[in-house]
Amino acid sequence: MEASKTKSNFHARSNSLPSRPHPLILQCNEHLERLRSSNETSSSSSSSSLRYKLGALQDLHECVENLVQLPLTQDTLLHEPQENCVDELLDGSLRLLDVCTSAKDSLLHTKECIRELQSVIRRKRGGEEGIIAEANKFLNSRKVVKKAIVKALLNLKPIAKNIIKDQQTLALVGLLKDVEVVTLSIFESLLHFISGTSSSNVKHGTLSLVSKLIIHTKRTTRSCSYESEFSQVDAALLACISDNKMSEMQNQLEKLESCIHDLEEGLEFMFRRLIKTRVALLNILNH
């Protein structure tokens, strides 16, 4: 009798489920696979690679935003027996916003310092000594940015996945958490790029983490290639200060300013998408 009741409930629940995944879920999975593939084929974080990944990430989150606003999605999350399901997704959305904000702030701070330095170079205020003094000021500001990036990276926590028995909810929540994992990975690569280091140079939890990031700039002056436009400028400024070489500085600053402009546009788009998704999740929780 008990087995018959269980069987009846199972069929009743099964009949209420859609026979095929919603097209938006399929689209999200396609975007996810594209990003995973790009991470595998492009291990280096160049500006062109990051711009491509940010563009693909925008497509993914536009799809996620539409998915979360579906009545089917809201009903699934609203009736999830585990009440902390939406809470976990909200925590994840806040984590993404925090990292995105850290990247935006780092770019803004660097851009403002670039413009100050360019102004000094154009007007030749204080002559060569004035330019060198402003270059030193820029490098000190980069140390501030790197310390902030270290803090942001250390605050990243592993994403836990609770056991969910309902298959429809499992597929949906699993997808949203996969999106969070991929997004955090790209944001992390971007933060390393801004700091002028690769992710392999940073080991979480080591006591010398801050000092390693700060002195990395000095090491790049002895290298024939640099990891990013940010480290190129760092190296050019150090060369200017130590060897009185001014020729490459302005060119490197212009390249970096252009790079920052492209990254800022991508991050601003991402920030707006993340806000909209978070609002949709809050509406579900407060339903």
VOVOVEX-901314 format. One line per 2 residues: for each residue x, y negated, z negated of C-alpha. Coordinates in pm, whole numbers, always signed. Each point is the difference from the previous one (the first is absolute). Example, Ala and Ser with C-alpha at 12.3 -4.5 7.8 and 13.67 -1.06 7.14 Angstrom:
# residues 2
+1230,+450,-780 ~ +137,-344,+66
//
This chain:
# residues 287
+0,+0,+0 ~ +282,-237,-95
+190,+88,+318 ~ -314,-70,+206
-39,-345,-161 ~ +364,-84,+68
-35,+111,+360 ~ -313,-212,+44
+173,-308,-141 ~ +297,+54,+227
-220,+12,+312 ~ -194,-305,-110
+322,-194,-48 ~ +149,+125,+326
-303,-108,+200 ~ +44,-354,-130
+356,-29,+130 ~ +79,-127,+351
+101,+282,+233 ~ +291,-200,+143
+227,-270,-147 ~ -109,-357,+61
+180,-161,+300 ~ +157,-258,-232
+159,+278,-205 ~ +143,+148,+318
+132,-343,+104 ~ +162,-53,-341
+171,+337,+25 ~ +128,-87,+348
+147,-328,-129 ~ +156,+185,-293
+165,+255,+227 ~ +133,-277,+221
+161,-172,-298 ~ +142,+324,-137
+145,+77,+339 ~ +159,-345,+26
+156,+48,-346 ~ +150,+331,+110
+135,-124,+333 ~ +123,-336,-131
+183,+42,-329 ~ +173,-338,+29
-187,-315,-102 ~ +68,-250,+277
-216,-309,+45 ~ -155,+142,+318
-76,+332,-174 ~ -161,-177,-296
-208,-224,+227 ~ -130,+310,+180
-80,+175,-328 ~ -177,-307,-139
-209,-18,+317 ~ -91,+369,-28
-73,-52,-371 ~ -240,-283,+86
-190,+233,+235 ~ -17,+265,-274
-133,-238,-266 ~ -251,-155,+236
-134,+352,+47 ~ +7,+66,-376
-188,-324,-68 ~ -277,+109,+237
-2,+350,-152 ~ -38,-124,-359
-296,-218,+100 ~ -193,+296,+142
-311,+98,-205 ~ +116,+364,+25
+337,-88,-156 ~ -157,-210,-274
-253,+271,-82 ~ +273,+266,-16
+216,-203,-238 ~ -296,-123,-205
-122,+354,-72 ~ +345,+150,-61
-26,+192,-333 ~ +348,-119,-100
-68,-359,-104 ~ +367,-101,+21
+13,+73,+374 ~ -84,-357,+107
+209,-135,-288 ~ +306,+179,+139
-64,-140,+346 ~ -35,-346,-152
+330,+44,-185 ~ +155,+98,+332
-142,-304,+177 ~ +141,-225,-273
+341,+166,+33 ~ -1,-68,+374
-99,-363,-54 ~ +279,-47,-256
+267,+138,+235 ~ -138,-198,+295
+8,-317,-212 ~ +361,+69,-104
+101,+30,+364 ~ -189,-318,+95
+157,-196,-287 ~ +350,+120,+94
-49,-110,+360 ~ -143,-338,-101
+285,-69,-243 ~ +261,+94,+260
-168,-210,+269 ~ -3,-311,-221
+372,+43,-74 ~ +75,+47,+371
-170,-331,+83 ~ +195,-180,-271
+325,+139,+137 ~ -93,-82,+359
-81,-356,-102 ~ +343,-41,-158
+171,+145,+307 ~ -191,-225,+244
+55,-317,-198 ~ +351,+102,-111
-73,-137,-346 ~ +317,+8,-206
+204,+122,+294 ~ +147,+348,-3
+8,+14,-379 ~ -371,-85,-14
-80,+286,+240 ~ +209,+244,-201
-172,-112,-321 ~ -343,+55,+159
+115,+339,+131 ~ +96,+97,-355
-340,-118,-118 ~ -166,+219,+264
+201,+307,-107 ~ -94,-60,-363
-365,-17,+101 ~ +46,+333,+180
+113,+150,-330 ~ -328,-116,-155
-193,+161,+285 ~ +194,+326,-36
-66,+17,-374 ~ -373,-50,+64
+11,+276,+261 ~ +176,+234,-242
-278,-60,-253 ~ -268,+65,+261
+168,+324,+110 ~ +44,+126,-355
-369,-64,-69 ~ -104,+240,+275
-141,+313,-160 ~ -71,+343,+148
-357,+38,+122 ~ -184,+270,-192
-263,+213,+168 ~ -265,+145,-229
-176,+322,+87 ~ -334,-70,+166
-236,+292,+54 ~ -245,-158,+242
+141,+46,+352 ~ -157,-312,+148
+143,-218,-277 ~ +332,+185,+17
+37,-83,+370 ~ -93,-367,-50
+205,-70,-313 ~ +293,+199,+137
-4,-212,+314 ~ -9,-328,-196
+289,+112,-220 ~ +200,+107,+305
-55,-351,+136 ~ +133,-142,-327
+311,+222,+16 ~ +83,-100,+359
-66,-369,-70 ~ +222,-1,-308
+275,+173,+198 ~ -3,-271,+267
-18,-281,-256 ~ +295,+157,-181
+200,+9,+324 ~ -90,-364,+56
+121,-100,-346 ~ +332,+176,+59
+25,-177,+335 ~ -56,-341,-161
+259,+73,-268 ~ +248,+95,+273
+40,+357,-122 ~ -113,+342,+115
-212,+223,-222 ~ +294,+240,-30
+195,-271,-183 ~ -258,-19,-277
-40,+272,-262 ~ -294,-57,-230
+85,+6,-366 ~ +374,-69,+27
+143,-261,-236 ~ +200,-173,+274
-294,-44,+238 ~ -16,-378,-18
+375,-47,+36 ~ +13,+241,+294
-259,-200,+189 ~ +170,-332,-73
+355,+103,+96 ~ -121,+185,+311
+11,-329,+190 ~ +376,-35,-58
+62,+349,+131 ~ -181,-71,+326
+259,-262,+93 ~ +246,+283,+65
-248,+196,+214 ~ -34,-28,+378
-380,+43,-11 ~ -268,-118,-239
-327,+153,-109 ~ -220,-303,+46
-15,-364,+100 ~ +3,-78,-372
+334,+171,-62 ~ +139,-159,+319
-70,-346,-142 ~ +144,+97,-337
+321,+115,+170 ~ +20,-306,+227
-37,-234,-298 ~ +267,+185,-197
+233,-24,+300 ~ -76,-371,+26
+85,-54,-365 ~ +316,+212,-5
+138,-76,+348 ~ -166,-333,+86
-169,+156,+304 ~ -314,-192,+101
-60,+116,+358 ~ -226,+299,-67
-195,-137,-292 ~ -267,-201,+183
-66,+279,+250 ~ -44,+257,-277
-231,-230,-195 ~ -223,-50,+306
-19,+375,+59 ~ -90,+59,-363
-266,-272,+3 ~ -160,+161,+305
+13,+341,-167 ~ -163,-137,-317
-277,-162,+205 ~ -92,+334,+162
+8,+189,-330 ~ -205,-266,-178
-275,+24,+262 ~ -18,+376,-41
-4,-16,-380 ~ -267,-273,-7
-225,+216,+217 ~ +68,+298,-227
-73,-203,-313 ~ -342,-104,+131
-85,+361,+92 ~ +107,+128,-341
-216,-263,-173 ~ -305,+99,+204
+49,+370,-74 ~ +42,-71,-371
-319,-208,-6 ~ -189,+285,+168
+129,+246,-263 ~ -97,-239,-283
-349,-26,+145 ~ -28,+380,-6
+117,+12,-363 ~ -246,-273,-105
-291,+149,+192
//
